[in-house]
Amino acid sequence: MVAEAEPSGPAPAAPAGDGALAYPIPPAALASFCARLEHSFTDPHLLGRSLTHRSWCAEHAGFASNERLEFLGDSVLGVVVTDEIYHRHPDAAEGQLSRIRASVVCAPALAEMAVELGLGEVLLLGKGEAASGGRERPSILADAMEAVIGAVYLDGGPDAASALVRRLVAPRLADAGSPDHKSRLHELVAQQHDRHIRYEIAEDGPEHDKTFRAVVLLDEEPLGIGHGRSKKQAEQAAAQEAWLALDRRRGDAPAREESDG
């Protein structure tokens, strides 16, 4: 069913070869997504295709899936992130650069980016895929995020795609250069027998603008609280606070590291 046109936002695009069909995504939803993306498409067809999962295509003749755009976006993402990391870390060895890149372009990180943009809200999914939670499935979101990057590259050129990727990965690259407080906390707790750590995560805000609150519990006792724009950031902040609290209990707490604020 084709959604009724609304007065604002990009019009649904027609698939190649059939001007009678249109991607049934409400124009207002597309306009909101493009605003969060900070890119206005001159070719709405590219945007529509980037949001089309193969399960939708199996149920609707004439539509092509986003898989080719995903292939392109994966390469664009890799080049831009590699360039950014190379210049951010001029003294890092190749192995360290590879580890940082892997943490930023992995599927969980891409799925987080997609959630921040509200990408799941505008995906075209088959009935079964949608009913089984496909709009929140990390693998689908990660693939669609790469497809959107590929669409921006074709629509706006390398500069537009580069600007999008750099904006999305900037906070994650900042995290990648920070101490791993979770590992440090677990190492400290491992020195004490029969103790158990777990994290409680709470979300706040709309799907495209969520913030996260993490609480570290040691044997069910709250030991640290942290906040962030992603679960990883919140957990790292909570783990840092918990590590400092636990180390103070041991009687040899160091001064707070200047680099950690």
Buried (B, 14 or more C-beta within 10 A) or exposed (E): EEBEEEEEBBEBBBBEEEEEBBBBBBBBBBBBBBEEBEBBBEBBBBBBBBBBBBBBBEEBEEBBBBBEBBEBBBEBBBBBBBEBBEEBBEEBEEEBBEEBBEBBBEBBBBBBBBBBBBBBBBBBBBEEBBEEEBBEBBEBBBBBBBBBBBBBBBBBEEEBBBBBBBEBBEBBBEBBEBBBBBEBBEEBBEEEEEEEBEBEEEEEEEBBEBBBBBBBBBEEEEBBBBBBBBBBBBBBBBBBBBBBBBBEEEEEEEEEEEEEE
